[in-house]
């Protein structure tokens, strides 16, 4: 049989899966249109709410279990906004809520949330969350830097707590049609029970839009926004104590910049930045890891985070932390029919290079898609360019097929390629079978590719076994297996990981794991025990002890982390890592890393954050940020330290922003 015949058969099989596979049934809500909007006061006592049948059916991460605390949710809409009400049965003494700063972490708190996918295309998702204190948290596609203007109120009673929300359509990207059909998930966190209940059966990933339910019967005429433009201008100055001068102004470096956002319609947005200043954004730093591979870290710069999910693909052609300081940049993101598109260009300060991205995705059939991705770095005398095609096909029984093929070209070098295929399932159990084939020299310069010249099959599986009897609530099993060969047929790496974890109720989790992995001349192994204690004060204590052999030395590795909330306005986070190694010749080595964070919240508009990082040969690096919002559109930042410095430097930043 010829290669062309095989190709035709593959296309036929894919077509059958896309268009003929049975549709995965999901929950559906037909939302009611309200004649008059409710008052958002946290009381849920308006007569209009009584006309709505509450939603009461929830899942616990596919464990088919329930929690004793009942949840009722009411949803309605009018021509201006979506309205949501939560009634959460819970004794006041069991409520855990301390966060008072907008977009502060709800990780160890009771809260409720609504996730909506306005195009129902599994790409553009919004999250609106509120804790029992009425503190709001929102994000767009996981970007906490996005801030929508919406309202919420909460009240704590003796036997329950209530939340009301109003989400205006003007802050959402919407299809340009009168009849709307959105993806939906409703979530409640029961912190005292260490459980999360969801309306859509999403499994442990409550934001997995591929498994959202559907919100139907939304019919409204979209109003033209009176605020298509948003301009943020800012002035900042840096004080550098390392400059030897008695004149104050010699040590000051003024800086002016601006961000602009233009939304011509409900489905298209342009975002631009000129001489951006990210002095108030803390960069994530890497601790001690028992690995020779680069670790992927989060880029918290708002320009890259906003609508950043569209520039992601299975093969990492773009990793924004590769880009340093920028002079200016712009991007446009939109959707037209079944097509989603994005275009971005950034000029880097150091080498004046153009860093360009082009992304297009098209919806196919039932929850499937195909896409193209282009990435390039253009310099005067050389360039680095990559192009890829990818697809995601929804299979029966919540399985997915993912395929991605990419080529990379660089000046004066031969072209190289990469292939990734994966069949996975998210939920309980989690299953993933993947295969990677990457040729030598594959180097998308702004991408994230850990290894080249490899052929690598891998497996990942997780299963949570619900016991719900006696001391043990659930048992978690996890396994990771991978083997790696180069294109000459030589085995160069292996990684094998097995974990068993016991959930002992609302306070304790404990477990053990064994891992052995090899690379270069090293064969490494560790045995470990871990324990997690959840409670309001301290909120959480996490301890992992590992013993084994790492890079030819006997190794003991201890990780400890805790979150302490002594007062409602104060939270303290500590994470320490210690690695002791003893080599065959008797030489010993010790590495130490400590990361401390202190958050002081003075209402929603004023907060102070301290970060202390120390370890190894580096001097302690202290970083402090003070934020104050005033006069509605002004924000003032005062920053001490250097976000990216390995050594402590005496630098201070003052930044004032104004939003038009």
N, C-alpha and C positions, 0 to 999 in steps of 0.2 A: 504494500500500500504506500502511495507517495506521501510526501510531506504535506502537499496541498490537500489531499484527502483527509489526513489527520486534522488539519486546520479546520476544514469544513465541519467535521464531526464535533470538534470542540466548540465551535460557534453554535451548532445546533443544540448541544447539551446546555450551554449557558442560556440560550434563548428559552429552552424549556423550563429551566429553574426560575428565570426571571418572570415569565408570563404565565406559566402553567402550574407553578408550585402553589399549594393551598395557602390561602391568606391566613396569617396568624391572627386569630381573634383577640381583640383587646377590649378593655372596658370603654364604654361610651357614656357621656353625659350630655343630655340636651338641656342647655342652659336657658333660663327664663329671662325674658326682657322685662325690666322694671319700669313702672310708670313714674315713680318718683325715686330719687336716689336716697339711700340710707345715710344717716348721720354717722360719721366715722368717729365714734367716741369710746369704743371698746365695750359697749353694753349689750349689743346684739338684741335690743328690745324694740326696734322699729317694727311696725306692723308689716312692712313689706317682706321682712325675713320669714314671717309666719306663712307666707304663700309659697315658700320654697321647701321641697322635700330634702332633708339633710342627707349627706353622704356619710355612711357609717362603716362601709366594708374596707378593711385594710389588711395588708400582708406584712409579715416580718421577714424580709429578705429570703423569700421562698422556703422558709422553714415550716410553713403551714401551722404556725402557732399564733397565739393572740397574747395581748397584754391586758391586765385587769383594768387599766385606765381607758375609758371610753372616749372616742373622738367623734364629733359631729362637725361637718363642714357644709356651709351654705354658699352657693355661687349664683350671682346674677349680673346683669349688664344693662347699660343704656347706650345712648348714642355718643357718650363721652368717655366711658371708662368701664372696666371690669371690677366687680365688687366681690370680696371674699370674706366670709366670717368663719372663725374656728371656735368651737366650744370644747375645751379639754378638761375632762374629769380628772382631778388630782387633788389630794390634800395639800393645803397651803404649806404645811411643814415639810413636804417632800419635794417641793419645787426648787430647782437649782437654776438660778439666774443671777448673774453679776455684771454682765457686759452692758455698759451704758454709752459706748462710743459707736457712732454709725459706721458700719462695715467692719466693726471689730469681730474677732473670732467667736463663733458659737460652738466651737468644737466640743467643749465640755459643759454645755448648757442645754436646758430644755428650750425648744423652739419649734415653730411651725414654718412651713415653706410651701410655696406654690411654684412649680416649674412649668413654663409654657414654651411651646415651639410654634411660633406664629405662622410659619409656612408648612408645618408638619412635614419638613424635609430632613429631619434628624441633624440639622446643621446649626441653625440659629436658635439657641435656647436662652431663656431668661430665668433667673431665680429671684424671688422676693421672699425674704424670711424675716420673722419677728420673734423676739423672745418675750417672756411674761412681763418684762419691764417696759415693753413697747419700743425697744431698740430695733432699728431697721438694718438689714443687710441686703444688698442686691448685687447681682453680677450678670454679665452678658457673656455667654460662652466661657464661663469660668474666670472672666476678667473682673476682679474686685475693684479695679480702678475705674470701672464704668459707674457713673452715678446718675440714676434716673430720678426725676422729681415725682414722687408718689407719696401717699399718706397712709398712716397706720396708727392704731391706738390699741392699748391692752389694759385689762383690769384683772387683778388677782382677787378671787373670792375665797371663802373658807373651804369650799369643796371643788372648785374648778377655776380655770383662768380662761379668758376670752380675748380674742384678737380680731380686729376688723381691718381690712385693707381696701384702698381705692387705687387702682392702677390705670392711669390715663392712657388712651391709645396713642397720644402724641409722642410718648417716649419709646414706642415700639416700632420696629420695622415690620410693616404689614403688606400683604398682597394687595394689589390695587383692584379690589373687587368688593362688592357689597356683602356677599355671603361668605363668611369666614369659617374655617375649620382648623382648629389648633390642636397640636399635641399637648398633653397635660399629665402632670403628676402632682400629687398632694402628699406632703410628708410631715410627720411629727416625730420629734426626738424625745424619748423618755430617758433622760439622763440618769435618774436614780435607779432605773432598771437596766441600764446599758442596752437599750433596744431602740431601733428605729422602725417605725411602721410607715408603710407607703400604700397609696391607693392603687397605682399601677404596679404590676408585678415586675419590677425592674431588677430584683435581686439586690445585692449589696451596693451597687452603683446607682443611687437614686436619681442621678442626673443623666442616665443613659437614655437619650431620646429615642433610640431604636426600639425601646420597649414601653414608650409612653402610651397612655390611653388617648382618647379623643374627646375634645370639647366641641360640640356641634350646636347648630341653631343660632349662631351668631350672625345677626343681620343688622348692619348699621351703615350709614353713609359717612365716609371718612371726611373729616373737616380739614381744610387747608391750614397747616401749622402757621402761626404768626411768628415763629422763631426758626427760620430756616438756617440762619447763621449763628454760630457761637464762636466768639473770639476771646481767647485768654491771653492777655498781655502780662508780662512780668519783668520786674527789675530785681536783680540780685547783686550782691557784692560779696567777695571772699576776702577774708583776712588771713594772711599767711605769716605765721610767726617765725618761719625759717629765714625770711628776708632780713638781712642786717641793715636796718635803717632806723633812725630816731624819728623820722617823719611818718606819721600815721598813714597818710595817703599813699606813700610808697608801698605799703603793705596791703593796700586794698586793690582788688581787681573787679571793676564794675562789669555787669553783663546784662544785656537786654535781649529778650526773645519773645516769641509768641506762638501760640497754637491756634489753629482755625479748624472749624468743622462746618461743613455745608451739606444740608440734606434737602435736595431739590424735590424729592417725593418720599413716600413712606418706605421705599425699597432700595434706595441708593444713598450712599454717604461718601463724601470726600473728607479726608483728614489730612491736614498739613501741619508741619512744625518748622520753625525757623530759629536757629541757634538755641535749641532746647536746653533747659537746665534741669538735670535730674538730681540735684544735690540733696533733696529731701527723700529720695528713694533709696532704701537700703538694699544692697546687692546680697544675694544668697552666697554663703561661703561653704566650702567643702570641709567636713571634718575628717577624721581618720577612717579609712576604709581598707579592708583586707582584699585589695584587688590591684591589678596592674592596669586596669582600664579606666579611661576618663569617665567621670560621673557627670550626668546631665543635670544642670542646675536651672532654676527658674529665673527668667528675666522679668523683673518687675517694672521696667520702664513703661509708662502708660502708652506711648506711641506704638510700641510693638505689641502690647497686650490687647489693645482695643481691636475687636474683630480679628484677632490674631489666629483663631482656629482655622480660618479658611486657608491659611498658608502652611498647613500641615499635611503631610502625606506619610504613608507607611515607611518609605525610605526617606531618611531625614536630609533633604536637600537644603533646608534652611534652619539655622539655629541662631537666633538673634544675638546671643551673647558673643558670637564671633565678630560682631560689629562694635567698634569702640565709640568714641565721641563722634557726633554727627553735626554737620553744618546746617543742613536742612533736609527735609524729606516729605514725601506725600504718598498717599494711597487712596484708592477708590475701591469700594466694595458694593456690590449690588446683586439683585436677583431679577431676572426677567423670564417669566414662564417657568419652565423646568430647569433653567440654567442659572447657576450661581457663579459670579466672577469676581476676581480681585486683581489689582495691579498696584505695585509698590516700587518706589525708587528712593534711595537714601544716599546722600553724599557724605562719605566718611571724612572726618577732619584730618586725620594723619596723612593719608595718601591721596586724598581727593578722588577716590574711586567711586564709581556709580555701582550701587548694589541693587539689582533689579529682580523683581519677582512677578511672574504671571501665573494666575491660577484660574482654571475653569472646571466646573463640575455640572453634570447633567443627571437629573433624576430619571431612573428607568424602572418601569413596572412597579412592583410591590416592594418598596423599601430598599431599592438597589440604586447604584449610581456608577458613573464612569467619569474620569477626570483626566486633565492634563496639567502639568506643572513645569514651569520653566524658571530657572534661577541662574543669575550670572553676576560676576564681579568684573567690571570693565576698568582697565587702567590704560594709560597712553600707549605702553609698549607691550602689553600682554592682557590676556583675559582668561577667565575660567567660566565655562558654561555647562549647564546641565539641563536635561529635558527628560521628563518621565510621563508615563501613562499609568493610571491606576484604576481599579474597579473594586466595588464592594457589592456582593450579591447576597441577598437574604435567602437562606435555605430553610426548609421545614425544621420544626422542633427548636426554634430559636438559635440555630447555627448560622454562621456567616462565612462566606468565602472572600478573602482579600487577596488581590494580586497587584503587583507593582513592578514595572520594568523601567530602568533609568539608564541613560548614557551620559558620560561626562567627557568634555573635551577641554584641553588646556594648551596654550601656546607652546609649540615646540615639543609636544608630548603626544603619544598615541592615545586614541580614544579608549575609554574603559566603560564597563557596564556593571549593573547590579540588578539582581532579580530577587523578589521576595514573594512567597505564596504562604497563605495561612488559612486554616479552617479553625474557627473558634466558636465558643459558646460562652456567654456571660450569664451569670445567675448562680444557681446551685444544682449541679456542680459547674465550676468553671473549667473549661477544656480548651487547650490551644495546641495545635500541631502546626509547626512552621518550618519553612526551608528557606535558607539564604544562600545565594551564589553571587559573590562579589569578586571581580577580577582585581589583580594587582594594579595599583596606581589610581583606583577610583577615589577621587578627591574633590568633591564639591566644597570649595574653599570656605563657604559660609554655611556648610551643613554639619551634620553630626553623624559620622560613620565611624564606629569604634575600630573595626577590623576590616582589612582588605585581603585579597587573595585567599578566600575561604569558600568552602562548601560546608554548610552547617544545618543539619536537621535538629529540631528541638521540640520539647514537650513541656507544657505547664498545666497542672491540674490542681484544683482546690475543691474539697467537698466538706460541707458542714452537716454533721449528723445531729439532728435534734434529739436530745434525751429528755429534758424537762422533768427529770425525776431525781429526788434526793439532792445531793450536793452538786452534781454535774448537770448543767443546762444544755450545753452543746459541746461536741468534739469536732475540731477542725483538723483535716488532713491536707497537706500541701506537698507537692512534688515538682521539682524542676530537673529536667534532664537535657543535656545538649552535648554533642560531639562535633568537633571541627577538624576538617582536613584542608590542606592547601590544594592548589590545582595540579601539583605534582603527585598527589595521592598520599602525602605524608600526614599522619595525624599530629596536629599541633596543639590542640586544646581539648579539655573535657570539663564539664561542670555537672555535679550531681548534688541535689539538695532534697532532704526529706524533713518534714516538720509535723509534729502532732501537738495540738494546743487544746486546753480544757477551759471552758467558760464555767466558772464556779458561781454564777449569779451576779448580783448587782455590784459587787465590790471587786472580785478577784478573777484574773485570768492567769493561767500558767501553762508552760509548754516546754518542749525540748526539740532541738533539731540537730541534724548531722549533715555536714557538707564536706565534700572532697572535690578539689578542682586542680587542674594542671595547666601549665603553660611554660614555654621555654624549657629550662632544665628543672623547674620546680614542680614538685607534687605536694600539694597542700591539703590539710584536713583540719576541721574543727568539730568539736562537740560542744553543745551549748545548752544552757537552761535560761528561761526568761520568765518574768513575772510582771503583771500589771495590776496596780491597785487603783481603783476609781472611787473617788469620794469628793465631797464638796471642798473640804479643807484638810489637806491639800487636794486639789481637784484630781490629780493623777500622778502616780509614781510608776516609772517604767525602768526595769533593770534587766540587762542581758549580760551574762557571763559566758565567755567562750575560752576554750582551751584546745590547743592543737599544735600544728606545725605550719609555719608560714614563711616561705622563701628561705628554707634551709635552717630555720631557727625554731626552737620551742617557743610558743607564744601564748600569752594570757591577755585577753582583751575584755575590758569591762566598760560597759556603757550604762550610764544612769541619766534619767531625765525626770523632771518634776515640774508641775504647774501649781503654784500656790496662790490662793486668793484670800488673803487675810481680811480684806475689806472690799466692799462692793466697787469702789473706785480704783482699787489697786490690784494688779496681777503681776506675778513674778514667774518667769520661766528659766529653768536651769538645765543645761545638758552638758555632761562631762564624759570624756572618753580617755581611757588609759590603755596603752599597749606596752607590755613588757616582753622582750625577746631575749633568748639566750642561745647563742650560736655554738656550734660544736667545739670551737677553740676556746670557749669560756667567756668570750666578749659579750657583754650585755648592752641592751639598748632600751630606752624608754621614750615613748612619745606621749604627749599630754595635750588635750584640747578642751577648752571650756568656753561655752557660749551662754551668756546671761542676757535676759531681757527684762525690763521693768516698764510697765505701762501705768501711767497715772491719768485717769480720765476725769475731766472737770466738765461734765455735761457732754452733749454731742458736739459742741463747737470748739472745745479747747481740750487738748490732750498733750501729754509729754511722754516720749519714749526714750529709754536708754538701752543701748546695746554695748556689751563688753565681750570682746573676743580675744582669747589669748591661747598660747600653746606653741610647742616646739621652740625654735630659736627666735620667734618673733616677739617683739615687745607687745604688751597689752594694747589693744586698739579700742578706744572708747568712742562711741558715737551717740549723739543725743539730738533729738528732733522735738521742737515745740511748734505746735500748730494752733492758730487762732483764727476763726472765721468771724467776721464782723461786718456791719453795714450791708448785709445780705449778699453782696457780690465781691467782697474783698476777703482774701486769705493771706495771712502772714505766717511765714516759716522762719524759725531760727534754728540753725544746724551747727553742731560742733563735730569735728572729726573729718575723716576722708573715707568715703564709702568703699573705695577700691584699694586703699593703701595697705600694704603688708606690714608697714611699720607705722607707729603713731606719729602723726604730724600735727602741728598746731595750726589748724585751719578752722575758720568759722564762716558760715554763710548766713546772710539775711536775704530773704526772698519775699517779695510782695506781688501777689497776682490779683488781677481784676478781670471779671467775666462780663462781657457784653452780651 
